[in-house]
């Protein structure tokens, strides 16, 4: 083979190797992987967990959902889950307000979940019934966001200081 032809093949191979590869469909990220991604996203934006309000939590989670890809999972299996209601474990009680990201595999057999849960003093929220909704229930993310912000719990607790804030991963309970 002539030297010029060999150089041409080497140059073509180098150029091909430099091109980015398309993302391959892969497994759904685990809850732990999503938690690590969320914590990195919070660190990049200098978000302090202990200073979050419900309004700040919603902004954080919607931005993470919009701007940070959840592994190689298809977008149809990626949704935000907003929920609230009373919580009790033994003699401890609280009112929980959560916004979580759930990524499911096709068929829903496996999923990863991570997000933020806030605990509030329960006495002021006794009249609020438990509620849960996902972004997939709405025509758009903006409609879902309006529903979250218009919910009775968010209107009541949007700027309130929670008793505690947890960045968590795991299954939906």
N, C-alpha and C positions, 0 to 999 in steps of 0.2 A: 504494500500500500504506500502510496506516495506520502511524503511528510506533510504537505499542505492539506491533503484530505484528512489525515490523522488529526492535525491541529483543528480543522473544522468540526470534526466529530467531538473532540474534547471540549471545544468552546460551546457547542450545542448542548452537550451533557451538563456542563457547568451552568448554562442559562436555565435549563430545565430544573436542575437541582435547586436553583435560587427562587423558583416560583413557589408561592405559598400553596399548600395542598388544601383542597376543600375539606371542610369538617366532615368527618365520617359520623354516621349515626352510631351512637354507642350506648352504653348502659345508662340508666337513670342515675344521677348523682345520689349518693347516700345522704341521709340526714346529717351525718357528720361533715361531709363535703360541703353541703349547703351552708351549714353553720360556719365553717371556716371561710367560705366565700362572703357570707354576710359580715362576719367580723372584719375581714379585710376591707370590704366596702365601707364599713363604719370608720375604720382607721384612716382610710384615704380621705374621708370627708370630715375627719376630726370630730366625730359624734361621740359624746360621752353618755354612756347608758344611764347613769344616775341623774342626768339632767333632762332626759326625755319626758315630754308630756305626750298625751294621746295624739295631739296634732302633729308633733314632731315625729312620733312613731309612724303615723300614716304617711307623712312625706318621705321619710327614710325608706319604708318598705315599698312604696310605689316607685320611687327612683331606682331602688335596687332591682325591682321587677322590670322596669322599662330599660335600664341601661346595662345590666349585668346578665349575661347569658347563663342559663342554668345547665352547664355541662353540654352534652351533645343531644339532649332530649328534645323531641319535637315540641314546638311551641304550643300545640294543642293540648299537651299534657302538663302545661305549666300554668298554675293559677294561684291567685291570692285568696286566702280564706280569712274572713273577718268574723269574729264571734265574740260574744260576751254573755255573762251570766254569773250567778252565784257559785261559789266554790266552798267546799268544806272538806276538811281532813282531820278526823278526830275532833278536838275542841277548837281548832283553828278555822276561821272563816274569812272570806274576802269576796270581793266582786272582781272578776277577771275580765279584762278587755285585751283581745289578742288580734294581731294581724300576722298571718303565717304565709309562707310560700310553700306550695305543695307541687312537686314534680312527679308525674305518674308515667309509667311505661305504657305503651300501647296495650290495651286490654285491662289496664288498671291493676295488674297483679303485683307490682312493686312500686313503692313511692319513697321519696325523700321529703322531709318536712323541716323547715327552720323558720324562725321569726322572733317576734317580740311579744311578750305577755306582760301586762301591767296588772298589779293588784291594788285595789282601792278599798278603803273602809266600806264594809257592806251596808251599814245602816242607812246611808243616803240613797241607796239604789234598790231598796226592797221592792218597789213597785215595777221595776224593769224585768220583763220576762226574758229568759234565755233566747238568744238569737244567733243564727249562723247563715252566712251567705258567701258565695265564691264569685270571683270575677267572671267565671264562665257562665254565671247565671244572668249576666247583663250583656247588652249589645256591644258595649265598649268599655274600656278601662275608665274613661271619664265618667260614664254613667255609674259604674261601680263606685268610683270615688265620691260622686255626689250622694249615692245611697249611704255610704259609710258616714260621710260628714252630716247627713241629714238624720241619722239614726238617733233615737232618744238617748242612748248611752253616750255617744260622741258629743251631742249637744250639751249634755250635763257635765261630762268629764274632759272635754277637749283641752282645756287649759289647767285642769286640776293637777296637783302634785300627787302622784301615786305613792302608796306605802312602799312598794318595791317594783323594780323593773327587771325582767329576766330575758336575756337573749337565749333562746332554747332551740333544741333539735329533738326530733323524735316523732312518733306517731300521733295522730290526732286522737285525743281522748274523748 
